[in-house]
Amino acid sequence: MKKVIVEVKHMDKTFGSTVALNDVSIEVRRGEIQGLIGENGSGKSTVTSIISGMQKADRGEMFFRGEKWEPSSMLFALEKGIGMIVQENGTVPGITVAENIFLGETDQFKTFGIVNRKEMILKGQQALDAIGASHIDAAQMTGSLDMQDRKLIEIAKTMVKKPEVLVVDETTTALSQIGRDIIYKIMNQMKEENKAVIFISHDLDEIMQVCDSLTVLRDGKIIVTFDKEEFDEDRIKTSMIGREMQGDYYRSDYDGSYGSEVVMEMQDVNLADQLKNFNLQIHKGEILGIGGLSHCGMHTLGKVLFGACRPSSGKVSIRGRELKDEADAMREQVGYAAKDRDIESLCLNASIRDNIAIGGFNRFAIHNFLVLPGREKKYVQKQIDELSVKCAEMNQDVSALSGGNKQKVVFGKWIGRGSEILILDCPTRGVDIGVKQAMYQLMYQMKKEGKSIVIISEEMAELIGMADRLIVMKDGEIKKEFQRSESLSESDIIQYMI
């Protein structure tokens, strides 16, 4: 039996009337990658955030290396040997990469009160090189980097402290395959060094592949722990949602047909090195999939389609009229769910109500001017109910929601206003299988209603499962186009991505 390094006993945690953890007890062993899985709001991130010093429990006790564990902060926990890489963005954009890596610890580089920035940049670069992220320059500003590279900075910041326990909370959903390989290598290295990893993921295939044991949480309670030899996809899914999944996960049809009417078009669009002479048509009633590696230009494509980025040449048209900006796109009933939802799609300091209502002003305001609270509340509650947003009430801060419920709020903002064209960039990132299934069924229903959806994703199974037409991008260009087919496989697609 492997030695226990972290132990949690009878932990409770509530947020207002919401019970996040209810009598949770868990053991983490040396030399293991311990998986945590469950639906959004099941308590996975809550228990690990308490272990890593982000917040405190209401009741219960913890032990680390056999001694009482009461971390006062994440920095304290990291110094003592427990590091956490969080699901959402954990870097400061307005400072350098090196300053982010040593945030709060620049005293080590001071001489007579002056920070030796050259030494800090050197040490920062060494930290990046050590995890395999040498392509990032420690001297550059963090805000100029994309989401994946910012996540790699967080990994470097944590690993420079050589933790004995590493918590990885949904990090892989923000990474391309190159980034995932980096984190997998780190996790396996820690396992080999007789350290421990707690790995949270909604990707069941991934978690079954990399973990040695797997604990399922549901509604703040531990349901079951599986050892590696007991892993069974159907049993795990049933444990997560408390029932067998009903209906199709992805689409079950292979018709792939859509209308002939072109509702959106890109003509000879160029933008830096991200899009090169790009031409694209989106049809009425079509689910168009866009796939590729993280830096292929597909995430920029989504921003251009919504008017958030202006091309240097070429144009985007909606029903034959040239698109000017985001406000223009919204007037034309185009909605956009960004990959980095906390920064680009939500206002975290606002309520669920405000985040949903801001998109539907034209639906409930009288003459687009007078807002009656009753009409607004009814509009918002309809989206909460129809999308099953798990929350205490609509005036709750959206920042308090789990990743999947945040994404439901984003969907509610655009669906509520009757968007005819939806551009969805990594729409199921950080979302559990139950919510994914509901989102896929919603997309298919919208297609049948004649609406158009663009799914931009690094998940090949998602694109194969949902798209009528699938475009593979590489280096800002279209490399291959596939029609919907039962025989289409990931290997067919990947050869055009790399």
N, C-alpha and C positions, 0 to 999 in steps of 0.2 A: 504493500500500500504506500503510495507516494505521500510525502509529508505536506500537511496543510500549511499554507503561507498566509492566507486571509480567511477569516471566519466572521460571518455575520449571524447574529442571533436575535430572533424575534423583533425585527425592525418594523416600525410603523412610520408612515409619513402621510400627512394630509395637506392639501392646498385648498383652504376654505372648506367647502362641502365635498370636495373631490378627494376620495381615498386613493392615494397613489401607491402606497405599500401597506399590506395588511399581514403582520406576523411573518415576515420574510426571514428565512434562515438559509444560508448558502455557504458552501466551502469551496475555496479555490486552492488547488494543489500545485506544488512545484513540478516543473517538467511537463506541464499540460497547457493546451489552449482550450479554455473553457468557454463554450458558446452560450450566449443568452439570446433567446428569440421569443417573440410574442407580438400580438397586434399592437398598433399604435396606442399609447396610453396604458400599456400593460404594466409598466413600472421598471422596464429594463434600464433606461437612462437615469431614472431616479435613484435606484440602488447603487449604480456605479458612480454617480455624481457625489453621493454621500461617502462612499469608500474613498474617493479621490479628493475630498475636502471642499467640493464646490458648495455644498449645503449640509445642514445637520438634520439628523433624524428626530422625530418626535419621541420615539421610544426605541429601546433595544440597545445592543452593545456590539462592538467590533473588536477583533483582535488581528494584529499584524505581527508575524514572526513570533506568535505566542504571547505577545504583550498587548495590553489594552491600547486601542487605536482610536484617538479622538482628534483628527486633523483639523487645524484652525483655518486652513486655506488650501487651495490647489498648489500654491508655491511651496508651502510647508510640506504637503504630502509628497511632492516631487523631490524635494531635498532629502526626505527620509526614505524614498524608494518606491513610491507609487505615482506613476504618471498617467495622464489621460489625454487622448486625442479626441476632441469633441466632434459632434456631427456637423455643426454649422461653423461659420467662419470664426476663427479665433485669432486673427492677426489684425494689427493696426495699419491702415493703408498709408498714412502720411509720414511714415518713417522708413528707414532702410531695412533690408532683409536681416542684416546683422543685428540691428537694434531690436527687431522683433525676436530674434533667437535669444538675445540676452536681456530682454525686457525686464526691468526691475532689478537687474544684476550688473549694471554697468560700473559699479564701484570697483570691481575686480580689475578694471582697465584704467583706473584713475591714478595719476601721479600728481601730488600736490593739488588735488582737486580738479585736475584737467583730464578728460577722457582721451585716452590714446585710441583714436578711431581707426587708425591703420592696423593696430593689433586686434581690435575688436572685429574688423572686417576679415582679417586673416583667420581668426578663430572661428568666425561664422562660416567662412568658406570651407574650413576643415570639417565642420559639423555637417554641412551639406554634402561634401564629398564622401563622408563616412557612411551615409545612408544611400548613396548612389544618385544624388541629385546635383551632380556637378554642372549641369546646364544652367543652373540658377546662379546669378552673380550676387554675392553677399552685399555688394556696395549699392545695388540698384534700389529704387523706391518700391516698396511692396505693392502699392496701389497700381503699379503698371503691369502687374502679373495677373494671370488668369486664376480661376478658382482652384484648379489642380495644383499649380505651383505654390499658391498660398497654403494649401493643405500640406504640401511637402515641407514647407518652412516650419509648420507646427510640429511635424514629426521630428525634424532635426532638433528643434528646441527641446522636445521631450527626451530624445535619445542621447543628447549631449550630457544628460545627468545620469545615464546608465541605470535606469530604474530596475528594480527587482520584479515589479508587477506593472504591466502595461495594459491600460484599458483602451480599446479601440472601438469607439462608438460610431457606427455607420460611416466610417471614414472612406471605405472603399467605393461607396456610391458616388463620391466626388472625384474619383480617380479614373484615368484611362488604364488600359492593361499594363502599360509601363509603370504607372504609379502603384497599381495593385501588386505588381511583382515586387516592388520595393518594400511594401508593407508586409507581404507574405514572407519575404526573406528575413525581415526583422523579427517577425513573430516566431518563425522556425528557429532562428538563432537563439532567441530567448529561451525557447523550449529546450534546446540542446544544452544551454548553460544552466539548466535546472532552475530557471526563473519561471514566471507564470504570465499568461496573457488571458484577459477577459475580452472576448470578441463579440460585439453586437452587430447583427446583420439581418436584413429582411430577405436576403437572397438565400433561399433554402439550399440550393445546389452548392453554393459557396460555403455555407456554414457546415454542411455535411462533409465537404471535402477537406476543410482545413482544421476542424475541431476534433479534440479527443473525447470530449463529453459535451452535452448540450442540456441546458436547463430552460424549460418553458415557463413563462409567466403569463398569467391572464388576470385582468382586473386587480392588479396589485398583489397577487398571490402566486407562490410557487406551485405549479401543477404537477410537474414530473421532471426528473433528470434522466437522460439517456446516456449510457456509455456508447462508445464508438460502434461496438458490435451490435448494438440494439437499434441503430439509426434506421428508420423506415419513414419514407416521405409521407405516406398517408397517415401514419400514427402521429407524426409530429404536427402535421396540419390540423388534424382533428383535435389534438391537445391545445393548439394555439387558439382556435376559434370556438371550441366547445361543441362542435357539431361537424358533420361531414359537409364539405362544400357542395352546394347545389348549383346546377347549371354549368355552362361553359366558362372556362377561365379566359382564354383568348377566343376569337371568333371560331365558329365551327364550320363556316362555309368557305368555299374556295372559288366563289363566283368572281370576285374581284372587279365587278363592273361598276361604272359610275357615269355620270352625265357627260354629255359632249360640251356643255357650256363651260368656258374658261372664266373663272371668277377672279383669279389673281395671276399675274404674269411678271416675270423678271426678264428684261431684255438687255443683253450685253452689259451686265453689271460688273463693275470692277471696284474693289476696295482694298487698298494696300496689297499685301500678299495673301489676304484671306479669301477673296473671291476674284476669279479671273475670267473675264468674258462670260459671265454666268447667265445662262438662259434656262428658264423654268416655267412650267404652266401647272396651275392647280385647278382642278375641275370641281364642279358642283357635285356634292355627294361622294367625294373621294377622300379616302384616308391615305395620305402620302407619307411614306416613311423616308427619313433622311438618316443615314448611318455613316460611320467612319470613326477614325481615331480622334481623340480629344482635340487635337490641334489642326484638324483637317479644314476648318472654316465653317463647319455646320452650325456652331453656336452663334457665330457672327451672322450667318444667313438668317437665323430666326429674328435677330434684332433689325436687320435690313427689311425683312418682310413686314415688320410692325412699324417701321419708320423711326425706330430708335437710333439707327445709324444711317447716315446719308452716304450713298455710294459716291465714289469720286467720278464715276462716269456710268452711263446707262440709266435705266429707270425701272421702277416698280409700278405696276398699274393694278387697280382694283376695278373690275368690271369696265375696263377700257379707259378709266380716268387715272391720271398719274398721282401717285401717293406723295404727299409732302412731308408729313411728320406723324407723330403718335396720335395727336388729337384728330388728325385727318383719318387715321386708321380706325379709331374708335367710332367716328361718325359713320364710317362705312361698315360698321358692325364686325370689326376684327378684334379679337382678343389675344393676349400673349401671356403665357406662363413661363417665366424665366427659369433657367437652371438654378441660379443663386436666388432662391425665393425670398430669403430673409432680407436681402439688400435691394433686390429689383422688383419684387412682386408684392411685398407686404410692408406695412408700416408697423414695426414691432411695438412701438410705444403707444399704439392706438388699440382700440377694442376690436373684437370680432365684428361688431355691428358697423363700426366706421369703415373697416376694410372691405366689407361686402357692399355697404351702401354707396361708397364713393364711385363704384362702377355703374350703379343703377339709378343715378340721379334723374336721368331722363324718363325713368319708368314710374317713379313714385312722386316726383315733384310736380306740382300743378303749374302748367305753362313754363316748365323748366326753371321755375323761380321760387315758388312757395313750397317749403317742406313742412308737411304736417307729421309730427312725431308718430302718430298712430299708423299712417300709411307706410312710413319708413320702417317701423318695427315689424309690420306685417310682411313687408317685402323681404327683410333680412331673415325673419323666422322661417319663411318658406324655403329659403336656400339652406338654412341650417337643418331643417327637417328632411328635405329631399336628398341632401347629401350625407345625412346622418353624422353631422359634426359633433364629436364628443366633447362637450363643454359644460361648465356649470351654468352659464347664462350668456346671452349675447353681448353683455357689457364687460365680459371678462377680457383681459389683455390677450391679444393673439400670441404674444411671446410665451405665454404659459402653456400653449398647446403642444402636443407631440408633433413630429414632423408630418405624419400623414394627415392629421387634422388641420395643420397649417395649409397643406396643399388643397384640402377640401375647401377652405376659405378662398384660396386663389381661384379655384374652379367656380365657386359660387359667385364671385365678383363678375366673372365673364359670362357664365351661363345665364345668370339672372337677368342680364341686360339684353339677352336674346342674340348673342353673337352668332353670326352666320359662318364666320371663318375663325378657327381656333389654331393658334401656333403654340405648340406645347413642347418646350425644351426640357427633356428628361423629366416627364410628368410624374413618374412613379418613383423618383429618387427618394430613398428613406421612407418608403411606404410599405406596410405589411401586405401579406398575400390577400387578406380579405378585402382591404381597401383597393388594392390593385384590381382585383376581379370586378369590383363595383365600378371603378373608373373605366376599365375596358368595355364593360357592358354599356356604360353611359356613352362612350365614344361611338360604339356600334349603333346605338339607338339614334344618336345625332346624325350619323351617316345616312341612316334610313330615312331621316327627316329631310334629307337633301342638304345638310350642312357639310362644310369642308373642314378637314382636320389635317394639320401637318404635325407629325410626331418626329421630333429630333431626339435620337437616343443612341447611347453607346451599348445598349443591350440588344443583341441580335435576335434573341428569342422573342422579344417584345415587338420588334419590327416585322419579323416573319409572321408572328401570330396575328397582327392587326392590320398591316398595310395592304391596300389594293395594288399599290405600285411602290417599289422600294428603290431609292437612289443611293448609291455608294459614292462618297466624296473622298478625295485625297488631294492635298496641296491646293485647296481652293477651287478644285474642278470636279465635274462629274466624271467618274471613272467607269461606272456601269449602272444599268437600269434593269431591274427585275420586275416581272409581273407576278401577281399573287399565284402561288402554286403549292400544292400539297407536298411536292417533292423538293421544294427549296430548302436548303440546309445552311447552317452557319458557315461551313467550310466553303460553300459556293460563294459566299459574300466576302469572307475574310481575305481571300487571295487578292481582291481588288483594293483592300484598305491599306495594305502594308507595302 
